[in-house]
Amino acid sequence: MTVSTHRQPIRSSAVWRPRDIADPSEWSIELTDDERAEIVAATIEARATGATIETVDREAFPLPTLGQRVNEWSELLDSGRGFLLLRQFPIDLLDEDDTELAYVGLGTHFGKPVSQNATGDLLGHVRDERAPRTGPEVRLYTTNQRQDFHTDGSDLVGLLCLHRARSGGESRIASSHAVYNELLRRRPELVDELYRPLPWDRNDEQSEGEDPYFLLPPFTDVNGVPRVFYIGWYVRDSQRHADAPRLAPAQLEAMQLMEEIANDPAFHLEMDFAPGDIQLLNNAKILHSRESYTDADDPAERRHLLRLWLTAHAFSSVEDVLRGGIPERR
C-alpha cells in the first residue's frame, strides 16, 4: 500500500481537545431575560400570522436584538471551535406547540430547516419510541441505545433538551479536525482510505428506483481543508446489500481507528443537557455521540430532545448532496 505523504495536519481553532476548553463559560451562553422575552414575543407574533413549524421563516419570526447575536454565534460555529451550548431557552414560558414553533423560528435565523427522514419531517423528536431495532430502518435516535461518534446530514444540527433521562444519555462531542490530525499522525495511509468513496445504507428510506445505498467519501478537501462527514453504522449496514461495494480490510481498520480516537477521553468533551439547553454543532467540524440511557415508564418523564437540521445561511459545511437533508420519498 502506498502511504500518503502530501497531507498536512489541520491548524485552526476547530482543532481542540477537552483540556483546551475545560471552562464551560468559553462555549456556553445563557440567554438573558430580555432575550428570552424576545423569543416569546416572536412566537406570539408568528402564531398570530398563522405560521407553523413547516412555514415559519426569519421574516415571520422577528428577533430585532437577538438576531445580531445569532450572526455572531454563526461566525463562531463556522470559523471557531464549531459548537455552542445555548442555555435557558424559554420552554418554561411556552406550551408544547409554541416551544416547537419557537425553536424552529430561532433556527431559521441560523439556517433553513431541512428534512430529517423520508417523510419530510423538519423537526425531529429524539426519544425512545419503545420499538425494537430489527434493522437499519429503525433509526438509532428513536431508541435508547448508544450512538457512536458521527455527524448528521446538514450544515448544522441543533438539539433542544425538553427532558432528561432517568439516567445516562450523556452527549459527547469531539473535534473531527483533532481526530483527523491524530489519525494522520498515527496511520497516514489509513487517512487515504477515508478519502475514497464508501457505501452508505439509506435505511430503507430510498425512493422507488433508487439504490438502497449511496457512495460518499467520509473525507473531502474544500479550499485545502478536510471536511468530515461520518456515520460508521450507515457504512457498515450497507454490507447487507449484495450489490453494495464490499468494504476492504483497510477501510474497516480506518473506521475503527477513527472511532477509537474519538472515544478516547483525551479527545472528547462530555455535556450533560439540562431542560432548555440547545446544543449547536457544525457537522463538518464536530463528531457527536450519545450514551445509552434508562427512562421512566411515564412517557411525560422520558428523555426528549427536539432536533433541527439546518442548511446554514452564512456558510456551507457539508457536501452539497447533503445540504438538503434526507430527500422526501417520492
Secondary structure, 3 states (H helix, E strand, C coil): CCCCCCCCCCCCCCCCCHHHHCCHHHCEEECCHHHHHHHHHHHHHHHHCCCCCCCCCCCCCCCCCHHHHHHHHHHHHHHCCCEEEEECCCCCCCCHHHHHHHHHHHHHHHEEECECCCCCCCCEEECCCCCCCCCCCCCHHHCCCCEEEECCCCCEEEEEEEECCCEECCEEEEEHHHHHHHHHHHCHHHHHHHCCCEEEECCCCCCCCCCCEEEECCEEEECCEEEECCEHHHHHHHHHCCCCCCCCHHHHHHHHHHHHHHCCCCCEEEECCCCCCEEEEECCCEEEEECCEECCCCHHHCCEEEEEEEEECCCCCCCHHHCCECCCCC
